[in-house]
Amino acid sequence: MPEENERDPAPKRGVSRRQFFKGVGVVGAGTALVPDALAPESAEAAPAVASFKPGKHALTLKVNGHSITLEAEPRTSLLYALRNNANPPLTGTKLVCDLGACGACTVHIDGKSAYSCNVLALDAVGKEITTVEGLAGADGKLHPLQEAFISKDALMCGFCTPGFLMAIAAQLKKHPAASLEELKHACAGNVCRCGTYPRIFEAMVETVQKMRGGA
């Protein structure tokens, strides 16, 4: 018969599959026995999560300074809710890629630019939402950026225009004297397939000059 050391050679370095899964089982059991006091968060500290059944639910959103109530499924994005569920529909926010890759659906949520196709409508409840329809003043006067887009003819097909306006306006609200490079960075996630970037950049510069009172 072969000697014992020939049948059962010395174990290799490292951990075998059996040892690994055995260890995982022990760790899992040990974790289950950790007292509540040592757990990262107790059950009482966990935030309450709303439960939504399938089907449409009434949601109240604050859009452009007004409360609107609409019905939407829990899976409905803010983009679809604004365009398809609001009454009247707010179609200024454009549906283009629906993947968060083009920026055409950009809106402001609590003052920050956001892709509305990547935000659930129910997650926007209780927040301040501004669409391109609300960019002008309450008296109907256009935002200086809108005026600059017109004067510089900074659009062609127009599908990307609302997203550019909202992304740039959010930066201007924070930094009215932003540099051209800062404004380019602010709208870096917006795509214009018509290639009107040079005129968009000219509109940015003109807007800053107007806001500074230089034009």
C-alpha positions as CSV (number, residue, x, y, z in Angstrom):
1,M,0.0,0.0,0.0
2,P,1.2,3.5,-0.6
3,E,2.5,5.4,2.3
4,E,0.3,8.0,4.0
5,N,2.2,10.9,2.7
6,E,1.8,9.6,-0.9
7,R,-2.0,9.3,-0.6
8,D,-2.5,12.6,1.2
9,P,0.2,15.0,0.0
10,A,0.9,18.1,2.0
11,P,-1.9,20.7,1.6
12,K,-1.3,23.5,-0.9
13,R,-1.0,27.1,0.2
14,G,-4.3,29.0,0.0
15,V,-7.8,28.1,0.8
16,S,-9.7,25.2,-0.9
17,R,-13.2,25.6,-2.3
18,R,-14.5,23.5,0.6
19,Q,-12.7,25.6,3.2
20,F,-13.9,28.8,1.6
21,F,-17.6,27.9,1.6
22,K,-17.3,26.4,5.0
23,G,-15.8,29.7,6.2
24,V,-18.6,31.7,4.5
25,G,-21.2,29.7,6.3
26,V,-19.5,30.3,9.7
27,V,-19.2,34.0,9.0
28,G,-22.8,34.2,7.9
29,A,-24.0,32.4,11.1
30,G,-21.8,34.7,13.2
31,T,-23.2,37.8,11.6
32,A,-26.7,36.7,12.3
33,L,-25.7,36.4,16.0
34,V,-24.4,40.0,16.3
35,P,-26.3,41.9,18.9
36,D,-28.5,44.8,17.8
37,A,-26.3,47.2,19.7
38,L,-23.3,46.2,17.5
39,A,-25.2,46.3,14.2
40,P,-24.4,49.3,11.9
41,E,-28.0,50.5,12.1
42,S,-30.8,49.4,14.3
43,A,-34.2,48.6,12.9
44,E,-35.6,51.7,14.6
45,A,-33.1,53.9,12.9
46,A,-33.9,52.7,9.4
47,P,-36.0,55.1,7.4
48,A,-39.5,54.2,6.5
49,V,-39.9,53.2,2.8
50,A,-43.2,53.9,1.1
51,S,-44.9,50.8,-0.4
52,F,-46.5,51.2,-3.8
53,K,-48.7,48.6,-5.4
54,P,-48.7,48.1,-9.2
55,G,-50.9,50.5,-11.1
56,K,-51.2,54.3,-11.2
57,H,-51.0,56.4,-8.1
58,A,-51.8,60.1,-7.5
59,L,-48.7,62.2,-7.2
60,T,-48.4,65.8,-6.4
61,L,-45.4,67.6,-7.9
62,K,-44.3,71.2,-7.5
63,V,-43.4,72.3,-11.0
64,N,-42.5,75.8,-12.0
65,G,-43.8,77.2,-8.7
66,H,-47.2,75.4,-9.0
67,S,-48.5,72.2,-7.5
68,I,-49.8,69.7,-10.1
69,T,-51.4,66.4,-9.4
70,L,-51.1,63.6,-11.8
71,E,-51.4,59.8,-11.9
72,A,-48.4,57.7,-12.7
73,E,-47.1,54.2,-12.0
74,P,-44.2,53.9,-9.5
75,R,-41.8,53.0,-12.4
76,T,-42.7,56.2,-14.3
77,S,-39.8,58.6,-14.8
78,L,-40.1,62.3,-14.2
79,L,-39.6,62.8,-17.9
80,Y,-42.6,60.7,-18.9
81,A,-44.7,62.1,-16.1
82,L,-44.1,65.7,-17.2
83,R,-44.7,64.9,-20.9
84,N,-47.5,62.3,-20.7
85,N,-49.2,62.5,-17.4
86,A,-49.3,66.2,-16.5
87,N,-52.4,68.2,-17.6
88,P,-51.5,70.2,-19.6
89,P,-48.5,68.2,-20.7
90,L,-45.1,69.9,-20.3
91,T,-43.4,68.9,-23.5
92,G,-40.6,71.4,-23.4
93,T,-38.5,68.7,-21.7
94,K,-37.4,66.6,-24.6
95,L,-37.4,62.8,-24.9
96,V,-34.5,61.8,-27.0
97,C,-32.2,59.0,-25.8
98,D,-34.1,58.1,-22.6
99,L,-30.8,56.8,-21.3
100,G,-29.2,59.8,-19.5
101,A,-26.7,60.2,-22.4
102,C,-27.8,63.2,-24.3
103,G,-29.0,65.8,-21.8
104,A,-32.1,66.9,-23.7
105,C,-34.4,66.1,-20.8
106,T,-32.4,68.3,-18.3
107,V,-34.5,70.0,-15.6
108,H,-33.8,71.7,-12.3
109,I,-34.5,69.8,-9.1
110,D,-34.0,71.9,-6.0
111,G,-31.9,74.2,-8.1
112,K,-29.6,71.6,-9.5
113,S,-29.6,70.3,-13.1
114,A,-30.7,66.7,-13.5
115,Y,-31.6,64.3,-16.2
116,S,-35.4,63.8,-15.8
117,C,-35.2,60.4,-17.6
118,N,-33.1,59.1,-14.7
119,V,-35.4,60.3,-11.9
120,L,-38.6,58.5,-10.8
121,A,-41.6,60.8,-10.6
122,L,-42.3,59.6,-7.1
123,D,-38.8,60.5,-6.0
124,A,-39.4,64.1,-7.1
125,V,-42.4,64.6,-4.8
126,G,-41.8,67.4,-2.3
127,K,-39.0,68.9,-4.4
128,E,-38.8,72.1,-6.4
129,I,-38.9,71.2,-10.1
130,T,-38.2,73.7,-12.9
131,T,-38.6,72.9,-16.6
132,V,-37.7,75.0,-19.6
133,E,-41.3,76.3,-19.5
134,G,-40.5,77.9,-16.1
135,L,-37.2,79.5,-17.1
136,A,-38.7,82.8,-18.2
137,G,-40.0,85.2,-15.5
138,A,-43.5,85.2,-14.1
139,D,-44.2,88.2,-16.4
140,G,-43.2,86.2,-19.4
141,K,-39.9,87.9,-20.0
142,L,-37.4,85.5,-21.4
143,H,-34.3,84.5,-19.4
144,P,-31.2,86.4,-20.7
145,L,-29.9,83.0,-21.9
146,Q,-33.0,82.4,-24.0
147,E,-32.6,85.8,-25.5
148,A,-29.0,85.1,-26.3
149,F,-29.8,81.8,-28.0
150,I,-32.2,83.7,-30.2
151,S,-29.9,86.5,-31.0
152,K,-27.0,84.1,-31.8
153,D,-29.2,81.6,-33.6
154,A,-27.8,78.9,-31.4
155,L,-30.2,76.2,-32.4
156,M,-31.2,74.2,-35.5
157,C,-33.6,71.3,-34.9
158,G,-34.2,72.4,-31.4
159,F,-34.4,69.0,-29.7
160,C,-31.3,69.6,-27.6
161,T,-32.0,73.3,-26.9
162,P,-34.1,73.0,-23.7
163,G,-31.5,70.7,-22.1
164,F,-28.7,73.1,-22.9
165,L,-30.7,76.1,-21.6
166,M,-31.4,74.3,-18.3
167,A,-27.9,73.0,-17.8
168,I,-26.3,76.4,-18.5
169,A,-28.9,78.3,-16.5
170,A,-28.3,76.2,-13.4
171,Q,-24.6,77.2,-13.6
172,L,-25.4,80.8,-14.2
173,K,-27.7,80.9,-11.2
174,K,-24.8,79.7,-8.9
175,H,-22.1,81.8,-10.7
176,P,-23.5,84.6,-12.8
177,A,-20.0,85.6,-13.8
178,A,-18.9,82.1,-14.8
179,S,-16.2,81.7,-17.3
180,L,-16.7,80.2,-20.7
181,E,-14.8,77.1,-19.6
182,E,-17.0,76.7,-16.5
183,L,-20.1,77.0,-18.7
184,K,-18.8,74.5,-21.2
185,H,-18.2,72.1,-18.3
186,A,-21.7,72.7,-17.0
187,C,-23.2,71.5,-20.3
188,A,-20.6,68.8,-21.1
189,G,-23.3,66.2,-20.7
190,N,-25.5,67.8,-23.4
191,V,-25.2,66.7,-27.0
192,C,-26.1,68.7,-30.1
193,R,-26.2,66.5,-33.2
194,C,-26.6,69.5,-35.4
195,G,-23.2,70.9,-34.3
196,T,-24.3,74.3,-33.2
197,Y,-21.7,74.4,-30.4
198,P,-19.9,77.5,-31.6
199,R,-23.1,79.6,-31.5
200,I,-24.1,78.1,-28.2
201,F,-20.7,79.2,-26.8
202,E,-21.3,82.7,-28.2
203,A,-24.7,82.8,-26.5
204,M,-23.1,81.9,-23.2
205,V,-20.6,84.7,-23.5
206,E,-23.3,87.2,-24.4
207,T,-25.5,86.1,-21.5
208,V,-22.7,86.6,-19.0
209,Q,-22.0,90.1,-20.5
210,K,-25.6,91.0,-20.1
211,M,-25.8,89.7,-16.6
212,R,-22.8,91.8,-15.7
213,G,-24.4,94.8,-17.3
214,G,-21.8,95.1,-20.0
215,A,-24.2,94.8,-22.9
